[in-house]
Amino acid sequence: MVSVRTEEETRCRLVSRAMGTDPVGTAGSYNAFVLVQRPLPWPADAADDPELTALVDAIARARAGGASCRLQLVLPSSPEAPAVIFYRRPGGLAAAYQRVELAPGGTVNPVEAAAEALPEVISGVAPAADDDLIDLLICTHGRRDMCCGTAGMRLWTAVLERGPADRVRLWRTSHTGGHRFAPTAVVLPYGQMWAWLEPELLWEVLERRLDPRLIAGHYRGSTLMDSPAQQALEREAFAARGWAWLDRPKAGAETRADDGRVRAVVRFDDDSGRSGRYEATVRVGRRLPVPECGRPVAEAVKSQDELVVEDIRLLGAR
């Protein structure tokens, strides 16, 4: 039997929490998400699913054209869920992604249809849904990492037992990155990625009940931001302005100094339409090993730079 001490030394999520790892800046940045219903078992890498070759190729072409797309395999909690869902990032300042659902009828293969539709979705030609639905994706991808397969499944089971919140569709999903932060989840259309979730904390996120300052250590960042430094500053703005921040159109930018420090900017419009911006210096703090499940942390081959946000200034709209 594996001892508790041995488990704590080799489970990536336990090691990362014991190190006090700050997850901000690890969310990734994407112009679009592509959610595709696929039965289990999933391969360790979603792109290795042989039935998705046409779609994977379309995503690669989009990436070559400058549009980063995140492929997620999903299992829904409801049999009425659509076969394919796209989330695209609008141009300019944006509060959220736009959702486009693909539900082809007849004998049309939904994956092939999704591959054909992807350019129009990204370009904005395909019409977006006009509602306030939220898609909650919980990573349960055990073939990718054992922490996602165990802690992620416990979270999924607890969420199902409680039942879905209003306007929320529940999905099991494949790897979202950052398995050392399991259980992880993605909240769309806002592009928020979360770490080390427990059922009650997840519901407080969905219902916007808890002060964001109290859960900042669980926030990996917003995929609407283009870089880790921008994500780190956006977290500061989110904590300062509360849940209403999610509904504010926003966009990030940055300049990098010779010493490696980044001057990050997050521009936004307030609820009166006035423009403002947060500015800050973002530097590297600790450099921590990225543990792999089942292996001692001393054998880690990757590392993570923790980000420190300094000299925050709010200019313009209050």
C-alpha positions in Angstrom: 0.0 0.0 0.0 1.2 3.5 -0.9 1.8 5.6 2.3 0.3 9.0 2.7 3.7 10.5 2.8 4.7 8.8 -0.5 1.5 10.0 -2.2 2.1 13.6 -1.0 5.6 13.4 -2.5 4.5 12.1 -5.9 1.0 13.5 -6.6 1.6 16.6 -8.7 -1.4 18.5 -7.2 -0.4 17.8 -3.6 3.3 18.8 -4.3 2.2 22.0 -6.0 0.0 23.0 -3.2 2.6 22.2 -0.6 5.0 24.5 -2.4 2.4 27.3 -2.3 2.4 27.6 -6.0 0.6 30.6 -7.4 -1.3 29.4 -10.5 -1.9 32.7 -12.2 -0.5 33.1 -15.7 -1.0 29.4 -16.6 -4.3 29.6 -18.3 -3.1 29.9 -21.9 -4.4 32.4 -24.5 -6.8 31.4 -27.2 -8.7 33.0 -30.0 -11.2 30.1 -30.0 -12.2 27.0 -28.1 -13.6 24.0 -30.0 -15.6 21.6 -27.8 -16.3 18.2 -29.5 -18.4 15.4 -28.0 -16.4 12.2 -28.0 -17.0 8.9 -26.2 -14.5 7.6 -23.7 -11.8 6.5 -23.6 -9.9 9.6 -24.8 -6.3 9.4 -25.9 -3.8 11.2 -23.7 -3.6 14.0 -26.3 -7.0 15.0 -27.7 -5.4 15.7 -31.1 -4.5 12.0 -31.4 -8.1 10.9 -31.8 -8.2 9.4 -35.3 -11.8 10.5 -35.9 -10.7 14.1 -35.5 -8.0 14.3 -38.2 -10.0 16.8 -40.4 -10.7 19.1 -37.5 -7.2 18.9 -36.1 -5.9 19.9 -39.5 -8.3 22.8 -39.7 -7.2 24.0 -36.3 -3.5 23.7 -37.4 -4.3 25.9 -40.5 -6.1 28.4 -38.2 -3.0 28.5 -36.0 -0.7 29.0 -38.9 -2.9 32.0 -39.8 -2.5 33.5 -36.4 -5.6 32.2 -34.6 -4.9 30.0 -31.6 -7.6 27.3 -31.1 -8.0 25.1 -28.0 -9.5 21.6 -28.8 -11.4 20.1 -25.9 -13.1 16.7 -25.9 -16.2 16.7 -23.9 -18.9 14.5 -22.3 -22.1 16.3 -21.4 -24.4 15.8 -18.5 -27.4 16.0 -20.8 -28.2 13.9 -23.9 -29.6 17.0 -25.6 -26.2 18.7 -25.7 -24.9 19.9 -29.1 -22.3 17.8 -30.9 -19.8 20.7 -31.4 -19.6 24.1 -29.7 -17.2 26.9 -30.7 -16.2 29.9 -28.6 -14.6 32.7 -30.5 -12.9 35.8 -29.1 -14.3 39.0 -30.6 -11.9 41.7 -31.9 -11.0 44.7 -29.7 -12.2 44.9 -26.1 -14.3 41.9 -25.1 -16.0 40.8 -21.9 -16.5 37.2 -23.1 -16.2 34.8 -26.0 -19.1 34.4 -28.5 -20.7 30.9 -28.7 -21.5 29.2 -32.0 -23.2 25.8 -31.8 -23.1 23.2 -34.6 -25.8 20.6 -34.7 -25.9 19.2 -38.2 -28.8 17.0 -39.1 -29.1 13.9 -41.3 -26.0 12.0 -42.3 -23.6 15.0 -42.0 -20.6 14.1 -39.9 -20.4 16.8 -37.1 -16.6 16.6 -37.0 -16.2 17.2 -40.7 -18.8 19.9 -40.6 -16.9 21.6 -37.7 -13.7 21.5 -39.7 -15.4 23.2 -42.6 -17.1 25.8 -40.4 -14.1 26.7 -38.3 -12.8 29.5 -40.7 -16.2 31.2 -40.7 -16.5 30.9 -37.0 -13.2 32.5 -36.3 -13.7 35.3 -38.9 -17.0 36.2 -37.3 -19.2 35.2 -40.2 -21.0 32.4 -38.5 -23.8 33.9 -36.2 -23.3 33.6 -32.5 -25.9 32.6 -29.8 -27.7 35.4 -28.0 -28.3 34.1 -24.5 -26.6 33.9 -21.1 -25.7 30.2 -20.9 -22.5 29.2 -19.2 -20.6 26.1 -20.1 -18.6 24.6 -17.2 -15.8 22.2 -18.2 -14.3 20.0 -15.5 -11.1 18.1 -16.4 -11.4 14.4 -15.7 -8.7 13.3 -18.1 -7.2 10.4 -16.2 -5.2 9.1 -19.2 -3.4 12.4 -19.2 -2.8 12.7 -15.5 -3.9 10.6 -12.5 -4.7 13.8 -10.4 -7.3 14.8 -13.1 -8.7 11.3 -13.2 -9.1 11.1 -9.4 -9.6 14.6 -8.0 -11.4 15.7 -11.2 -13.8 12.8 -11.1 -14.6 13.5 -7.4 -15.4 17.1 -8.2 -17.6 16.0 -11.2 -19.5 13.5 -9.1 -20.1 16.1 -6.4 -21.4 18.6 -9.0 -23.8 16.1 -10.5 -25.1 15.1 -7.1 -25.9 18.7 -6.3 -27.4 19.3 -9.8 -26.7 22.0 -12.3 -27.0 25.7 -11.4 -29.4 27.9 -13.4 -28.1 28.6 -17.0 -25.1 26.2 -16.5 -24.3 23.3 -18.7 -22.0 20.7 -17.2 -19.3 18.9 -19.1 -16.5 16.5 -18.4 -13.5 17.5 -20.5 -10.1 16.5 -21.6 -6.8 18.1 -20.5 -7.0 21.9 -19.9 -3.3 22.3 -19.1 -2.0 22.5 -15.5 -2.9 19.1 -14.2 -0.8 20.0 -11.1 -3.7 22.3 -10.2 -6.3 19.5 -10.3 -9.2 19.6 -10.0 -9.3 22.3 -12.7 -12.2 23.8 -14.6 -12.9 26.3 -17.4 -15.8 28.7 -17.2 -17.0 29.8 -20.7 -17.9 32.2 -22.2 -15.6 34.2 -19.8 -12.5 32.1 -20.4 -11.7 31.9 -16.7 -9.6 28.9 -15.7 -9.6 27.7 -12.0 -7.3 25.6 -9.9 -7.7 23.3 -6.9 -11.5 23.4 -6.9 -13.8 22.0 -4.3 -17.6 21.7 -4.9 -18.6 24.6 -2.7 -15.9 26.9 -4.1 -17.0 26.0 -7.6 -20.6 27.0 -6.8 -19.4 30.2 -5.3 -17.6 31.0 -8.5 -20.6 30.2 -10.7 -23.0 32.2 -8.5 -20.5 35.0 -7.9 -21.0 34.9 -4.2 -17.5 35.0 -2.7 -15.2 38.1 -2.8 -12.7 37.4 -5.6 -9.9 38.5 -3.3 -10.5 35.5 -1.1 -10.1 33.0 -4.0 -7.4 34.7 -6.0 -5.0 31.9 -5.2 -7.3 29.5 -7.2 -7.4 31.7 -10.3 -5.2 30.6 -13.2 -6.2 33.6 -15.3 -8.4 34.6 -18.2 -7.7 33.1 -21.7 -8.9 36.4 -23.2 -5.6 37.9 -22.1 -2.6 37.4 -24.5 0.2 36.5 -22.0 0.9 35.4 -18.5 1.8 38.9 -17.5 -1.5 40.3 -18.7 -3.3 37.4 -16.9 -1.5 38.3 -13.7 -2.6 42.0 -14.0 -6.1 41.0 -15.0 -6.4 39.0 -11.8 -5.5 42.2 -9.8 -8.2 44.1 -11.6 -10.7 41.3 -11.0 -10.0 41.2 -7.3 -10.2 45.0 -7.0 -13.5 45.4 -9.0 -15.4 42.2 -8.0 -17.6 40.0 -10.2 -18.9 42.9 -12.2 -15.5 42.9 -13.8 -16.4 39.8 -15.9 -19.0 41.9 -17.7 -16.6 44.7 -18.6 -15.1 44.7 -22.2 -11.4 44.5 -21.8 -8.1 43.7 -23.6 -4.5 43.4 -22.6 -1.2 44.7 -24.0 2.4 44.8 -22.8 6.0 46.0 -23.4 9.0 44.1 -22.3 12.1 45.7 -20.8 15.7 44.5 -21.3 15.8 43.2 -17.7 12.9 40.8 -18.4 10.3 42.8 -16.6 7.0 43.4 -18.4 4.9 46.6 -18.3 1.4 45.2 -18.6 -1.7 47.1 -19.5 -5.4 46.0 -19.3 -7.8 48.4 -20.9 -11.5 48.3 -20.1 -14.8 50.1 -20.5 -16.8 50.6 -17.3 -20.6 50.2 -17.0 -21.1 53.8 -18.2 -19.0 53.3 -21.3 -16.0 55.3 -20.0 -12.6 54.0 -20.8 -9.9 53.2 -18.2 -6.8 51.0 -17.9 -4.7 49.2 -15.3 -1.0 49.4 -15.6 1.6 47.5 -13.6 5.1 46.0 -13.7 5.2 42.2 -13.8 8.4 40.4 -12.9 9.4 36.8 -12.2 9.4 35.8 -8.5 10.2 32.2 -7.6 11.1 29.6 -10.3 9.4 26.4 -9.2 9.7 22.8 -10.5 6.6 21.5 -12.4 6.0 18.1 -10.7 5.0 15.0 -12.7 2.5 12.6 -11.1 4.1 9.5 -9.7 7.7 10.9 -9.8 9.6 12.7 -7.1 9.7 16.5 -7.5 13.5 16.4 -7.7 13.1 14.6 -11.1 11.0 17.4 -12.6 12.2 18.4 -16.1 10.1 21.6 -16.4 9.8 24.7 -14.3 7.3 27.5 -13.8 8.0 31.2 -13.2 5.8 32.7 -10.6 4.7 36.2 -11.4 4.8 39.2 -9.1 2.7 42.3 -9.9 4.1 45.6 -8.7 3.4 49.3 -9.1 -0.3 48.9 -10.1 -1.9 52.1 -11.3 -5.6 52.8 -12.3 -5.9 55.5 -15.0 -9.2 56.9 -16.3 -12.5 55.3 -15.4 -13.0 54.6 -11.7 
